Amino acid sequence: MFKSNKNKKFLLISIILIAVISSFLLFIRKVNYIPTPYEKELIDYFKEIALQSEYDNNPEKIIKWKESMLLYVVKEKEFKPQISVIKKVIDNINRLTTDGFKIILTDNYAKSNSILYLCNREQVYKSNKDFYEMLTKDIDYDIAGLAYTEFSTKTHTIDKALIFINSEYSFDIQEATILEEITQSLGLAFDSKLYTNSVFYKEKSKQKVRVKKYSQLDKDIVRLLYHPKMKPGLDSIEVERVIKKILKLEKIKLDG
């Protein structure tokens, strides 16, 4: 009987095929692309802002919305100028996203998945005591704003956001805070000391910097986070590979 020889030959061929397929898959996964100086800067800044967090439960992975954010505004009075700013920020974000995500203002509290409190802290206490605790725990000073998101630790998708904009501050500060906090509720929760013109600049309060529009890097960070190829749960190595693939194969329009 020579069946054993045939089996060995078949096994050898199978091993070779597996090795060839594995090598091919490895080749596909490796993206041979040399970023421009601006693109390298963007990749580094994106990883800093999108993969880090000021919270203790930071998974160091991409966290983002997969469904639209339905945003309801709780306010003490009409606040027409502030609402105009909120709408402008939303429009700017919606123009940058390409994966289907949108922010939609809603008048239906029951159907919302995000709340923006445009009021003082006492009003937050009346509306949401748990969120008030977040605003006051270990914080013995007034803050201009804060964004809090809830996400699944399994899927790394955001399903809820709470945003506070302190109405007791000047309109000038509120305008900058609205831009910052809505942007951070997208899954961009880290502040950096690198760029003074960035909405993510950490020393804004100390240096009295008012960032009221996105920098080039800011816009491109939002573009990359809400690009179809940027999946929730990606780690630092995967993020860099995906960004290079986007830049190489799709050539998305960057501002830089």
Helices and strands as residue ranges (DSSP letters): H 3-29, H 37-51, E 64-65, E 69-75, H 80-96, E 103-105, G 109-111, E 114-119, H 121-127, H 129-136, E 145-151, E 157-166, H 171-184, H 204-207, H 216-225, H 236-245, I 246-250
